[in-house]
Amino acid sequence: MNIYILLKQVPGTSDVKMDEETGTMIRTDRRNVINPLDENALAEAIRLKRALSDVEVTAISMGPPHAQRALREAIALGADKAILLSHKGFGGSDTLATSKALAKALLTSVNGRLGKNDLILCGERATDGETGQVGPMVAAILDIPVITFVRKITLEDYLLTAERVVEEGLELIKTPLPALVTVIKDINQPEFPTLAGKLNAKSREIPIFSPDDLGISNNEVGLRGSPTRVVKIFKPKLSRDVIMHQQDSSGAAVDNLISFLEKRGAI
Ligand SMILES: Cc1cc2nc3c(=O)[nH]c(=O)nc-3n(C[C@H](O)[C@H](O)[C@H](O)COP(=O)(O)OP(=O)(O)OC[C@H]3O[C@@H](n4cnc5c(N)ncnc54)[C@H](O)[C@@H]3O)c2cc1C
């Protein structure tokens, strides 16, 4: 059985830098980390690998060449293999183009092809883009079941049971494989890499694939393959006025407050 982790490298700070001219994210900052929820997805794959026999864990990322660092870290944490989709043709991809490339990598021989007993794990969302679209889109393109917001997974005879967090409580969902699951942080506590893991990762080759290698045309990925565009980016301006209504025995402060709220249609 193969477990694939879709793993994104994200800025290690909450200060995501954008190019205001092009509306695209600046990804040259070297302080990058594995998207935190993808670490949970990876930790879950390692847990399943320890619990079941004959499981191979592969981390797949699409991003700039320095995303190899995140993939090397994934190997240090216990992934067996890692592959990177990186080429200027992928640049400017929106969530649909990203999902198409990832789905294609799962289907083509670069990755040994998605099998009938395989599982794909993703984070529920990435801390930079934060759309939460990539997991469900990949599943839709592959035409396989998707379960989102998962906090617990059990696998028995290739039947997956997932506990999914919803507003009203929990949903228990069963699905045959192959399936895609997006996880939340409650699912586990990721471990730190061991020294042996780090040494192993250091010497490992991370193969890099281009759209050509995946058999994708340049019209399907990058800006040309992206139906959405960032039209404008700006920081929202917050302005606050403080009006003090001093309470006294006349009760005027309460009347003033009520009339203020009425004027604004709040009551
Ligand atoms: C309109 C638009 C235009 C954009 N233009 C650009 C651009 O020009 N340049 C640019 O660099 N980015 C651009 N982006 C951002 C890029 O599309 C996203 O980085 C990417 O699609 C992932 O989306 P997300 O961050 O919302 O991931 P989410 O959907 O929130 O991520 C959920 C999960 O999907 C998986 N995942 C997500 N992305 C990847 C990935 N790349 N590799 C592996 N797994 C992944 C991870 O498991 C992650 O936890 C654009 C986005 C939009 C919406």
Ligand as a Chemical Component Dictionary entry (heavy atoms), coordinates in Angstrom:
data_LIG
# 
_chem_comp.id                   LIG 
_chem_comp.type                 NON-POLYMER 
_chem_comp.pdbx_formal_charge   0 
_chem_comp.three_letter_code    LIG 
# 
loop_
_chem_comp_atom.comp_id 
_chem_comp_atom.atom_id 
_chem_comp_atom.alt_atom_id 
_chem_comp_atom.type_symbol 
_chem_comp_atom.charge 
_chem_comp_atom.model_Cartn_x 
_chem_comp_atom.model_Cartn_y 
_chem_comp_atom.model_Cartn_z 
_chem_comp_atom.pdbx_ordinal 
LIG C1  C1  C 0 -6.025 33.336 -7.893 1  
LIG C2  C2  C 0 -4.752 32.754 -7.429 2  
LIG C3  C3  C 0 -3.554 33.057 -8.075 3  
LIG C4  C4  C 0 -2.357 32.544 -7.609 4  
LIG N1  N1  N 0 -1.208 32.864 -8.236 5  
LIG C5  C5  C 0 -0.035 32.404 -7.752 6  
LIG C6  C6  C 0 1.186  32.751 -8.349 7  
LIG O1  O1  O 0 1.210  33.462 -9.319 8  
LIG N2  N2  N 0 2.338  32.263 -7.826 9  
LIG C7  C7  C 0 2.321  31.460 -6.749 10 
LIG O2  O2  O 0 3.388  31.044 -6.316 11 
LIG N3  N3  N 0 1.175  31.098 -6.152 12 
LIG C8  C8  C 0 -0.003 31.573 -6.625 13 
LIG N4  N4  N 0 -1.155 31.239 -6.023 14 
LIG C9  C9  C 0 -1.085 30.385 -4.874 15 
LIG C10 C10 C 0 -1.142 28.942 -5.294 16 
LIG O3  O3  O 0 -2.199 28.700 -6.140 17 
LIG C11 C11 C 0 -1.313 28.177 -4.024 18 
LIG O4  O4  O 0 -0.090 28.244 -3.355 19 
LIG C12 C12 C 0 -1.643 26.716 -4.234 20 
LIG O5  O5  O 0 -2.643 26.526 -5.182 21 
LIG C13 C13 C 0 -2.109 26.103 -2.943 22 
LIG O6  O6  O 0 -3.239 26.760 -2.487 23 
LIG P1  P1  P 0 -3.421 27.023 -0.949 24 
LIG O7  O7  O 0 -2.178 27.620 -0.419 25 
LIG O8  O8  O 0 -4.690 27.751 -0.760 26 
LIG O9  O9  O 0 -3.498 25.540 -0.379 27 
LIG P2  P2  P 0 -4.666 24.842 0.413  28 
LIG O10 O10 O 0 -5.712 24.380 -0.528 29 
LIG O11 O11 O 0 -5.101 25.670 1.589  30 
LIG O12 O12 O 0 -3.796 23.588 0.909  31 
LIG C14 C14 C 0 -4.418 22.412 1.416  32 
LIG C15 C15 C 0 -3.436 21.262 1.332  33 
LIG O13 O13 O 0 -3.175 20.947 -0.032 34 
LIG C16 C16 C 0 -1.816 20.516 -0.174 35 
LIG N5  N5  N 0 -1.104 21.468 -1.043 36 
LIG C17 C17 C 0 -1.417 22.737 -1.335 37 
LIG N6  N6  N 0 -0.520 23.269 -2.182 38 
LIG C18 C18 C 0 0.397  22.308 -2.424 39 
LIG C19 C19 C 0 1.578  22.251 -3.203 40 
LIG N7  N7  N 0 2.011  23.291 -3.910 41 
LIG N8  N8  N 0 2.293  21.091 -3.209 42 
LIG C20 C20 C 0 1.859  20.017 -2.503 43 
LIG N9  N9  N 0 0.752  20.025 -1.735 44 
LIG C21 C21 C 0 0.025  21.147 -1.700 45 
LIG C22 C22 C 0 -1.222 20.495 1.232  46 
LIG O14 O14 O 0 -1.451 19.223 1.779  47 
LIG C23 C23 C 0 -2.061 21.526 1.960  48 
LIG O15 O15 O 0 -2.095 21.344 3.356  49 
LIG C24 C24 C 0 -2.349 31.709 -6.483 50 
LIG C25 C25 C 0 -3.556 31.395 -5.843 51 
LIG C26 C26 C 0 -4.748 31.899 -6.297 52 
LIG C27 C27 C 0 -6.026 31.543 -5.583 53 
# 
loop_
_chem_comp_bond.comp_id 
_chem_comp_bond.atom_id_1 
_chem_comp_bond.atom_id_2 
_chem_comp_bond.value_order 
_chem_comp_bond.pdbx_ordinal 
LIG C1  C2  SING 1  
LIG C2  C3  SING 2  
LIG C2  C26 DOUB 3  
LIG C3  C4  DOUB 4  
LIG C4  N1  SING 5  
LIG C4  C24 SING 6  
LIG N1  C5  DOUB 7  
LIG C5  C6  SING 8  
LIG C5  C8  SING 9  
LIG C6  O1  DOUB 10 
LIG C6  N2  SING 11 
LIG N2  C7  SING 12 
LIG C7  O2  DOUB 13 
LIG C7  N3  SING 14 
LIG N3  C8  DOUB 15 
LIG C8  N4  SING 16 
LIG N4  C9  SING 17 
LIG N4  C24 SING 18 
LIG C9  C10 SING 19 
LIG C10 O3  SING 20 
LIG C10 C11 SING 21 
LIG C11 O4  SING 22 
LIG C11 C12 SING 23 
LIG C12 O5  SING 24 
LIG C12 C13 SING 25 
LIG C13 O6  SING 26 
LIG O6  P1  SING 27 
LIG P1  O7  DOUB 28 
LIG P1  O8  SING 29 
LIG P1  O9  SING 30 
LIG O9  P2  SING 31 
LIG P2  O10 DOUB 32 
LIG P2  O11 SING 33 
LIG P2  O12 SING 34 
LIG O12 C14 SING 35 
LIG C14 C15 SING 36 
LIG C15 O13 SING 37 
LIG C15 C23 SING 38 
LIG O13 C16 SING 39 
LIG C16 N5  SING 40 
LIG C16 C22 SING 41 
LIG N5  C17 SING 42 
LIG N5  C21 SING 43 
LIG C17 N6  DOUB 44 
LIG N6  C18 SING 45 
LIG C18 C19 SING 46 
LIG C18 C21 DOUB 47 
LIG C19 N7  SING 48 
LIG C19 N8  DOUB 49 
LIG N8  C20 SING 50 
LIG C20 N9  DOUB 51 
LIG N9  C21 SING 52 
LIG C22 O14 SING 53 
LIG C22 C23 SING 54 
LIG C23 O15 SING 55 
LIG C24 C25 DOUB 56 
LIG C25 C26 SING 57 
LIG C26 C27 SING 58 
# 
